[in-house]
Amino acid sequence: MIGSGNNKDCEEWFFDRIVRKRPVLIPGSGMQLTNITHVRDLSSMLALAVESPGAAAGRIFNCVSDRAVTLDGLAKMCAAAAGAAADIVHYDPAAVGVDAKKAFPFRNMHFYAEPRAAKEVLGWTSTTRLPEDLKERFAEYAGSGRGEKEMSFDLDDKILAAVGAAAPASVAA
């Protein structure tokens, strides 16, 4: 989920590395599919469910965008939103001795659902437009000053050392 005010730290994870010209470390091939949904889609689906209690009662709805993206694709879209390039490095978490859950903000596997029930039962439509939404998120990120704050990338550096890639000499923003 992305959007202002949500409690996930996903796109910021990518931006933190991209603005500092650090490699974006993606476990596995980077071809894993995921859904990214804007919080406005979550709120609109919830509102439709509340407005249609007879249709929604006892039903389960996947609040996800109806479009998937690969993890590599997400990294590239985040970089484009930041006006930069993504230096993507893939790694095998088991081979480098790290827990992918601690090193990466997404699951290290395909994690995709589809919102067919919400579309059919509630008449819901997704408004998530990931490239544009990420530009909005990057503007908020830049405005927050987070990109200039000093950060530690110790786990990233451990992964880079394990795969034989050099960590950037400086992590200055």
N, C-alpha and C positions, 0 to 999 in steps of 0.2 A: 504494500500500500504506500502511495506517495501522496503528498499534499501538505499544505501548511497546517501545523498543529498536530500532526499525527505523532505517535510515540515510537515509530520505527526509525532506524538510523541506516537506511539502505542506500539511497542515492548519495547521501552525504559521505558514506564510506568510499564511494567511487570518486567524488569530488575532492575529498581529502588527499587522495593520491595524485589525481590528475593535476590539480593546481600547483602541487609541489614537484611536478615532473618526476614522480615515482612510478615504478611499474605497478600495474593493476594485476594482482595475483589472483588467478581464477583456478580453483581446484578442478581437475579433470580436463576434458577436451574443450570446455566452453560452449559446447553445442547443446547443453542441457536447456530444456524449455521451461519457462516460468511465465506467470501472469503478473503484470503490474497494474494495479487499480488505483485510481485517484480517489481520495476520501469523499469527494463530491458524489461519486458513484455509489459508495457505501451508504451515504446519507440519503440519496434519492431512492435506493432500493428499500431501505428501512422505512422511509416515509410512505412508499407505495404499499408496503406490507401492512402498515398501521391503518392506512386509508382503505384497505381491502381485507378486513379480518376474515371474512367468509372464504375468500380465495386463498389466503395465506395460512390459515389455521392448520397446524399439523404438517406443514410443508417445510422442506429444507431447500434453501436457495444458495447457490454459490455466488458470492459477491466478488466477481472477478471481471476483468476486462475480457472481451470476447476475442482478443488477439494475444498470441503468445510471442515471446521474444527469447532469443538465446542469451545466455549469460555474456558471451562475447558481444552480441548485439547491444545489450544494455550498456556495457562498458563503452562501446563506441558512441552510443547515443548520449551518454553522460559527457563524454569528451567533446562531442560536437556542441552540446549545450553550453559548455565552458569555453568554446572557441579554441580547443586544443586537440591534441592527438592522444590516443590511449596506447601506452606501451604495455601490451598484454603478455603476461608470462603464465603459462599453465604449469601445474605441478600435481603430483600424486600425493595427497595428504599422508597416506600410510608410509610411502617411501621416504618422506622427509620428516616423519615423526611428529606431526601436528594434528590436532583435532580440527577438522574443517569447520565445525560449528563455531569455534573460537576465532578462526582466521578469516571467515567469510560470512557476509550477512544473509546469504541464501542457502537453501538446501543444495547439497552436492549431487543432485539427481534431477530428473524431470519432475516438475511439480506444477502441473497444469490442470485446471478445471475449466468447465465451461458453464455459462449462465443461461442455458436453454430454458430451464424451469421459470426463472424470473422473467424472461422475455415472453414466454407463452402464457403464464398465469397472471403476472402483474402488468404486462405491457411495458416492462422496463427496457431501456436502451442505454448502452454504455456511452459515456462522453469522454472517456480516457483517450487522449491523443498523445502518446508517450513522447515523441520528439518535442512537441510544444510544451507539454507539461513539465518536462525536464528543464527546458529553458526558464520557465517560471520558477522552478525549484532552485536552479542555479542562481538566479537573480536574488532570491531570498537568502541563499547560502552566502553569496558574496556580500550582501548587505548586512549580514549578521557579524561579519568579521572573522568567522571561523577559519577561513582560508589563510588568514595571517597568523593565527595562533600557533604556538609551538606544540608539536605533537610527537609522541613516541611511536615508532614503527618497529619495535623490537621483534615482534613475531614475523612481520614481513621480512625483516633482515635475516632472520633465522631461515626462513623458507628460501630466500634468494641465495643464501650461502649453500644450502643443501642442494639446490639445483644448479649451482655453479654460475649464477648470474651475479653481477656486481651490484651492490646497493649504491644509490646515488651518494656522492661524496658529501653533499650538503643537503639538509632537509629544510633549509630556510625557505620561507614562502616566497 
